[in-house]
Structure formats: structure tokens, C-alpha cells
Amino acid sequence: LACKAVRNYLLECMRHDIKDDDDIESRYEAAASLHGWLRQLLEAGGCGDVIRITARSISDLFLTGGDEIRDAIETGFLEHALESSGLRPYFEHWSEDARLRGAWERALEWGKAHPDFSWNQIQELRRIMENEK
């Protein structure tokens, strides 16, 4: 239930892009949070179904959203998700759908060129914040 709430919140933030409320994530903030959340689930293990459902949900949002939503998903989320080889299988269906294939190919190219780059940055920021406590 908690995972469903997190997924729905982040997808709605991406859909609506609220910018005048500090308590609600903007589209790109939500895209980054979605990547970090999926990567945490991957690290935790045993969360394949949650990741799979989320991957399908983000695919649906990409297909039904406008250009700004698609751009945020591709550059704010998918590129970074595909930096993680463990997340790639959950999005391989993009390679089989002509509507998704271009974004998949561009994001995969980025991801392969920057393996775990964003996740490593998140981890480093966490270490810095812990050391400052």
C-alpha cells in the first residue's frame, strides 16, 4: 500500500508539475525521486513486482502525457534509471514499442555511458549529510 501511494504521488507530481508549493515536488524533482526510489527498491531486493508495476505506470504516463511530460520522463527519469543495469530489464518493453523506442534508445545510450552515475551521486550526498550530523 505504501509503495502504491509513493508511485501515485510521484506520477501525479510529474503529470501536474506544481511549481508554487514547496510541499509538492515539481515534475523534474518527482522524476529524480522516482529514479532514487526505484533504485532503493532494487537494492533492497524482493521488490520486482513493485518495480514492474511502476515501470508500466511510467510508460503509460509517457504515452498519454504531452511533450513536457515525455521530456521529463526521458531526461529526468529514464536516462538515470537506465544507468543502473539492474533496472534496464524493467524497461526493455520500450524497445519493442515504436512509440517508446526512440526515448529508450537515447536513454539507454546515456545510461550505458554513465553507469550508476546518478545513484553514486545520491549515495555521496547521503554520506556528506551523515557526516555533517
PyMOL commands that set and color helices and strands:
alter all, ss='L'
color gray80, all
select helices_A, chain A and resi 2-16+27-44+48-64+67-81+88-96+98-113+117-132
alter helices_A, ss='H'
color red, helices_A
deselect
rebuild
show_as cartoon
